[in-house]
């Protein structure tokens, strides 16, 4: 009787997962099938199917593909990243007949490698003569978001294995060059074959020291100095209880107010008001918090107040659609946009909306978006649930893991409650918040109808019930 029916390699981009897969496939009796639950392709880019199951069939019934992997003649497995189809994750983690291989790499190294690959367009290297040189530009907030995603995924894996009395085979990036470790992994999977040497087809792309690979190395060093290096380097247990939203919080320059944004809400208006409280520019607000620095900020400011501002679910869905999906500008979700057009037939232009994108086209596209959001929040799609369109109730519940807001303010009541909150925090004459126009080809009022309202209620019934929202009109 075999120990496992199949296996999964939990990894991330630029952790050496391609190299690990190549070596696993070198064993007689082991078959690693690529990223079979990547929402943007199946197995490998340009592949049409895995084990006879197409991408469309997988998206409709993901567990059918998982069953096919279990039933494959070899010890079959695949690579799974944190943003792959979440519908199969619970089945993978809780089934003791699925062998878990956890591949890790220093998060800074994987981030720099990812940035260089983005800049050069070269994601694999088999011929050193064809190597494309490039340097990374370190982006502090982007790296923290990258690190937060890795932490949350690693903690989820670890906690589930603990609760279900399982263990995983952990492989560090540096272990990939050790043939003995690869043979040990094969033995753990129940494969009797052994390797004399490792696959040499794939080459390391950026062997230089970190300082030579990053354009703004000094800025990177300053940004990383705020992080706990011991938890940063410990896997899988780096800062396991850290709230994912903490780096997005903002605090007044002088007035002890902490703003905890719900994404796709009235963030620009609130930040403008928070800066105006103390007569500073928005860049002078305190931000880029970690769990530790936020705790210190609170201790040093007795009487502080924290708050968040929620928006009508329909208006927020429209903001998320226009800012993250409809446009292709910086900050948009281009990968998800492409998948929505291909896999969900979202009727939006391939590029930026042009002159032929009229109000009727916008109504049709936004209606389709609301239909997708309902399915996405119900766990019926392969695309991740992003904070920009997750329910606001769920976002605030996540905040509570570290900090409960003193006040949850509705957007249409900001003029009343934000100045009052500032006065509680010691400000004698707070200004009124000023509205900030959002960028959209057409206003929500131009496309609003009963069908759109009904779709929003279906997608966000929890927010309507939790916060007492009425029809948007």
Secondary structure, 3 states (H helix, E strand, C coil): CCCCCEEEEECCCCCCHHHHHHHHCCCCCEEECCECCCCCCCECCCCCEECCEEHHHHHHCHHHHHHHHHHCCCEEEEEECCCCCHHHHHHHHHCCCEEEEEEECCHHHHHHHHHHHHHHCCCCCCCHHHCCCCCECCCHHHHHHHHHHHHHHHHHHHHHHHHCCCCCEEEEHHHHHCHHHHHHHHHHCCCCCCCCCCCCCCCCCCCCCHHHHECCHHHHHHHHCCCCHHHHHCCCCCCCCCCCCHHHCEECCCCCEEECCCCCCCHHHHHHHHHHHCCCCHHHCECCCCHHHHHHHHHCCCCCEEEEEECCHHHHHHHHHHHHHHCCCCCCCHHHHHHHHHHCCCCCCCCCCCCCCCHHHHHHHHHHHHHHHHHHHCCCCCCCCCCCCCCHHHHHHHHCCCCCCCEEEEHHHHHHHHHHHHHHCCCCCCCCCCCCCCCCCCCHHHHCCHHHHHHHHHHCHHHHHHHCCCCCC
